[in-house]
Amino acid sequence: MRILLFTLMSLASAALLAGPVYKWVDENGVVHYSDQPHANAEKISVAAPQTFKGSQAAPAAPAAGGDTATDTAQPAYIGCAIGQPVDGAELTNVESLSISVQANPGLRPGDQVFITIDGSAVNGGQPTGPSYTVSPVERGMHTAQAVIRDSRGAVQCQTQTVTFNVHQPSIQNPVNPVRPH
């Protein structure tokens, strides 16, 4: 769903950039951009958006002794996202949490997923794969983010940070469902 939304936003912004763009600073020093001229506005040029043809023919098979660097070339990631937990999730009474990472197109051979929670690497900083389970889960607000790296360690895709809240019952709560009085 996020990838579809991102694609639609990209197409909409490309359509907006087709005409002239004007820039001006108001009396409070705030910079404004618009497609409509304004008093004291400066017309700025914006580069044409990068486009992608959806239906490309498959490249021909290379001749024997071809360049191995181009033989193994694979398409770049269009995007990646944390599918679970969703941003803003409110989780109650969870003992473990599964974090799943999605890449578009799917994870390429040799690429690895690294997940961080609250800015700290999980799994001892080792690759986790597209799914990882955290246990136990502490109560409170947490953030999660993932990075996909190639075999050389170069970042290929980085997800947006998702925030989620974990609610656990207190042992001092008189109506604790875990330890009723």
Buried (B, 14 or more C-beta within 10 A) or exposed (E): EBBEEBEEEEEEEEEEBEEEBBBBEEEEEEEEEEEEEEEEBEEEEEEEEEEEEEEEEEEEEEEEEEEEEEEEEEEEBEBBBBBBBEBEBEBEEBEEBEBBBBBBEEBBEEBBBBBBBEEEEBEEEEEBEBBBEBEEBEBEEBEBBBBBBBEEEEEBBBBEEBEBBBEBBEEEEEEEEEEEE
